[in-house]
Amino acid sequence: MPETITINQLNAIKNQNKFIIDIRTPLEFSSYHLPGAVNIPYDLLMTYPDSYLKQGVTYYLICAHGSVSFRAAAILESYGYNIISIQDGYTATEFRCYCW
């Protein structure tokens, strides 16, 4: 079962080298996203994970509601990647403080 954190917990992490992957569509991403997040749509990430991810690096996944990122995290974790899902995604009340 993949680890999950809230957006507030993510913001509290002092490591400036957080790798945040927004797995929504490019259109959704262009509307708003977390600062520093990169957009790798779910289908691309799940089809070609080796093209985007490295073993031994921790990645934080976010989606609209949290369920898709949780499912993706579970699958990618089974491939040996370090993945943490951001709980509740952009529907979390706290996200408005951190998005552009």
N, C-alpha and C positions, 0 to 999 in steps of 0.2 A: 504494500500500500504506500503510495507516494506521500511525502511530507507536504503539508500545506502551511502557508502563513498568510496573515492579513496584509493589506497594503500598509497599514501603520507599522507592522513589524518589519516589513521590507524597508520602509523609510528609515527605521531606527538602526538598521545595519550600517555600520560606519564604513564598510568596505566600499570604496568608490568604484571598484571594478565589478559591479554587479552586471551580470549578463541577463537582461530582461528581454524575453521574446514574446511579442504580441502575435498571437496566432489567428487573429481575426482577418477579414479580407482587407485588401489595400484601401478600399473605400471607407470602411469603418475606421481603419487606422488613421487615415487622413483627417477624419473629423475630430478626433481627440486620441491622445495616448499618453502614457507615462513618459516623463523626460528620460531620455537615454534608451528607451525601448527601440528595438528593431522589429520590423514587420517581416515575419516568415509565416505565411498562411499555413494553416493546419495541414492541408493536403500536401503541400511541398515538404514540410518538415517531416511528416510521417512517411512519405515516399522516399525521401533522400536524406535521412538523418545524418549520415556520415558526411554529407556535403556542408552541413551547418554546425554540427556539434563535435566537440572533442571529448574524449574520455578524460576524467580527472578534473574537469571544470564544472562548477555548479551553475546551472541555468534556472531562471525563474520564468515560468510560463503564465501568461494572462490571456483571458478571453472575455467575452461579454458577461457571462454569468458564473463562471468558475467550473462548470461541469465538463466542458470540452477540454480545458487545460488539465483538469484532474485526470481525465481518461487518457489524454496524450502523455501526461507525466507517468502514468502507470505503465503504458506500453514502452516508452523510451527508457524508463527505469529497468524494465525487463531486458533491454538490450545492453545494459551496463552503464548508462549515462546517469549523471547526478542531476536530477530534476526536482524542482520544488514548484508546486502549483500555488498561485495566488488565489486564496479563498474568496469566493463570491465575485471574482473578476471586477469588471467596471460597474456592476450593480451595487457594489459596496458603497455605503454612504461616504466613507473616507476618501474615495478616489478623487473627488472634486478638488481636494487640496493639492493634489500632486500632478494633475493632468494639464496639458496645454490645450 
